[in-house]
């Protein structure tokens, strides 16, 4: 079996959940001795460095802008390779119209979320991306969705035949659990953890406003934001206006450091109004970190009843949940124990095996 992966997501993301998913999937495929190749001329992705260089091509340029002529060059390189090699499976990494496939090749695409379709107001280019998706779906033989919620949305918006869709979850075992957190940890105050990007549908402003209103909680806790880049001007103004300047910090680091922050956090707060799946949720489960999250379907799909849910449109509800549930350590510990057991089922080995089953079914 010969599988080629498009470079598209690796030319768009330096880091990010989608490129992380593909790199850990490919890593497991390599361990199974599957013949794979990521074809590109130029990429900007840091996660690719995890893989042996012989499995991906192109130059690493971390700061180049997303330009159409570079995308076209990458696509031409990809198509040329597929024309001249007997590829069985073409796995598109991010909605790439114009992929060439021979009569014997089958095209697969992974759909992570449909945020642009559901919340067009957040993005100026929503219509453009939706059109790209339509074009890239036209010759697609099979779809992988990362959750049942994403599958439901895909069927609703694009009328995809359910028999051409499989739900295959992410893994979480890329996160290493260490036992020496106490000795090496640098924070000595209780904190609520927020992980990843903060813009648009992530609903971070909502969390800040609710936190600022609850004197009971913001006197006891600080907020630690891990990843997502430095605070921008708008965020800094909001933090200042809410008098939270000394109550919040932003941290950058690798997965090992993130694991330490999960292990010592009083809880993670995930206020998104929509997600396709959500790595932070799985990672929190793996590190027995109590979860306070939006009452959206995908979060209930992943952790069932083992989280404290709140209404994303009601600050008072989040305040109530924080003030009344953070101190209920018995209940939170029970949630954590249940979630930890459940998280053991989310492995990259399982993701790989289920994806291989899709490939084999197609050829």
N, C-alpha and C positions, 0 to 999 in steps of 0.2 A: 504494500500500500504506500503510495506516494502522496503526501499532503503539502500544499503550498498555502501560506498565509499572506494576505496582502499587508502592505506596510502602512495602510491608511491611519490607524490609530496611533502608531508609533511616530508618525510625522506630525500628529496633532497634540499629543500629550507628552510632557516631560515625565510626569508621574500621574497617577490617577487610577481609579477603580477598574476601568475597562482594560487598560494596558496591563495592569497587574494580573487580572484574570487570565489574559492570553499568555502571559509569560509563565505563570505557574501551571497552566494547562499544558503548554508546550514542553515545559521542564519534565512533566510526568510522561508525556509521549516519548520524549527522548530516552527516558529511563526504560521504556518498553521497547526500545530499538526500532521505533517507527521512523520511516524516512520522511523527515519534514524539512521545510525551508521557508524562511521569511525573506521575501524578495524586496529589495529597496536600493535606491541610490543614496538617499539621505534620510536620516531620522534624528529625533531629538530625545528619545526615551531612555531614562536612567535604568529602568527595570531590565532592559534587554541585556545589560551587563551581567545579569545572573546566569545567562545562557552561554554555553561554549560558542566562541566566535564563528565556528564553521557552520552553525545553523542559521545565521543571519548575515546579510550583506549590507553594504552601504557605509557611508561616512556618518559619524556622530557629530552633529553640530547643534549644541544645546540651545542656541539663541536665535535661530533663523525664524523669520515670520512665516505664517502659512500663506503661501503664494500659489496661484493656480498653475503657473508654469512648472513649479517644483512638483506639485501633485501630478501633473501630466507626465513629467519625466519618470516619476515613481511608477505610475500606472503603465507606461510604455515598457518599462523594464520588467514589470510583473507579467504583462501580456506576452512579451517576447519569450520569457522563460517558459510560460505555460504552453506556448505554441511549439517549442522545441524540446519539450520533455513530456513524458507520458504521465501527466498528473492525473491521479484518480479523484482527489478531493481538493477543491478550492474553498478555503475558509476565509470569507471576507471579514475583516476585523472592524470595519466601520463604514457601512453604506457607500460603496464605491461603484457608481455606474460606469459602464464601459469595460467591465472585466471580460476578457476573451476566455471562452472555454471550448474545448474540443467536444465532439459528439460523445466521447466516452467519459468526460469529466462531469462531476456533480458539484454544484455550488451550495455551500452552507453559510448561513449568517447567524450570528448571535445577537439577539435583541435584549438590551439591558433595561431600558425604560422607554416610555413614550411621553416624556415631559414636554417636548415641543408641541405635541398634539393636544395635550390636556391643558397646558398653561402657555398659550401663545404670547400672552401679554408680557412675559418675562424676557422674551428674546426678540430682537429686531429681525433675525434671520430665520425665524421659525418656518415660514412658508418655503424658503429656499431649501432648508434641510428636509422638510417633509417631501418636497419634490424629488430630492436626491434619494430618499428612502423608496419612494414609489418606483423610480427607475431601477434602483439596485434590487428591488424585490421581483421585478418582472421575470428574470431568468433564474430565480433562486429555487433550488430543488427542495430545500429543507430549512426549517427555522429552529433555533435553540433559544428558549427563553429562560431567564435566570430565576423566575418565580411564576407561580400560577397567576398572580396579579398581572404581571407583564403579559402573559399569554392571553388573558382575558382582554386586556387593552389592545393587543395586536389584532385579535379577531375583530374587535369592535371597530377599530379605525381603518383597517386594511382588508377586512373580509378574507383573511387567510384561512384556508382549509385546516381545521383542527388536526386532521390526520397527518399534516405536514409539520407539526410542531411537537417538540419534546421540551419538558421542563427539566433543566439540569442546574442545580444550585452551585454557588461558589463553595470553595473550601475555606477553612479558617486556620488550618494547621501550619501556615507559613509563620504564624506568631509563636515564638519560643517562650515557654513558661520557665522562668528562673526562680530558684528558691532563695537567692541572696538579695532580695529586693531591699530589705530593711537596711542592710549594711551600706549599699551603694546609692540609696535614694537621697535626693537633695532637698525635698520639700518637707517642712515640719508643721504645716497647717492643713486643716481639713479643706477639701475642695471638691467642686463639681466639675466633671470633665466634659469637654466638647471636642469632637474630633472631626477634622477635615474642612472642606470648603464651607463658606458661610453665606454665600450670596443667594439671592432670589428665593427659590422654593425651599431652601435650607432653613429659612424662617428664624435665623439667628437673632434678628432684632427683637422678635417676639419674646425670646428667651431672656434677653437682656432687660427688657422693659418689665417683665414679670419679676425677675430677680431683684431689680431696683425697688420694686414696690413692697416686697416682703422683708421688713426690717428684721424679723425673727431669723430668716435664713441668711440674709447678707451680712448679719453681724457674726454668724457662726462660720460661714464658708466664703471661700473665694472661687473664682472661675478660672480654670486652666483650659486654654484652647490649644490643641495640639495639631500642627500642620495648618493647611489652608492659606499660608502666606501671611505676611505682616498685616496688621490692621490698616485699612485704607483711610483716606481723609474723612469719608462719611462715617465710618465706624468709630474713628477717634472722636469725632464731634459728638456722636451719640453717647459714647462712653463718658465723655466730659459732662455733657448735659445731664446725664443720669447720676453723676457723682460716683462713678465706679472706677475712676482711674487707678486707685490703689487696691482695687478688688479683683482685677483681671490681668492675666498675662498670656502671652502667646509663645509657644515652644516649638522648636523645629528639631527633628531627630529621626532616627531609623526605627524599624519595627521592634528592636530590642528595648530601646528607650520607651517607646509607646507602651510596650508590655508592662513596664514598671509603673507608668502613670495609671494604666488600667488597674493594676494590682493594689494601688494605694488610694485610688479615688473613693470617695464616699458613694458616688453614683455617677453614671454618665447620663447626660440629658441630650435627647435627639428630637428636635422640634420640627422636623421636615413635614411639609404638607403633602409631599409625594416622594416616593423612592421606587426604583425598580427592584431593589433588594436591600443593599446597605451593609457594607463591610463593617462599620463600627459596631453595629448590633451584634453580628457574629463574634467579633473580637471581644466585645464586652462579655458575652456568654462564656467564651473560652477562659477568660481571666476572672470569672466569678464576680464581675462588677455589677452591682444593682443597676437596673435599667429604668429610666423615666423617659417615655417616648410618646410620640403622637399616636392617636387612636386611628391609624390608617391600616388598611387591610393587609398590606404586605408585612408590617411589623407583627400583626396578630398571626399571620401565616407562619412566620419564622419562630416566634417564641411563645405562641399560644397565650395562656393566661399569666405567664411568669414575668410580668413587667407591670410597672405602674403607668397606665395610659392617661393622657390628658387631651383635652380639646384644643386644637391648634388655633382656634379663632377666639379663645376665651382666656385671657391672662389670669383671671380670677381662679379658673379651674386649675391651671398650672400652679399657682400660688397655694391653693388648697392642698394639692397633692404633695408638694414639697414640704409644707408645714406639718402635714399630718402623717406622711408616710416615711419620711427620711429617718424618723426616730423609731420606726417599727422594725428593729433589726432582726427579730425572729422571722417575720414574714419575708423580709428582703433576703435573708440568708437562705430561706427555703426556695425562693425564686432562683437564687444563684445556683444552688445545688441542682435543681431541675434543669436549668439552662446549660450548666456545665456538661451534664450527661448528654443532653440533646446536641450540644456543639460537637461532640465526638463523632457524630454522623456526618458532619460537614467537612469532608477531607478532599484534598486535591486529587488523591488517588481515585476516589469515587467519582469526582467530576470527570477525570480522564477516562475511566472505564465506561461511564455512561455516554460520553462523547464518542468514544471508539465504537460503541454499539450503533450509534447513529451512522457513522462513516461506513461501517460494514454493511448495514442495512441498505445503504444507497448504492453500493457497488456489487 
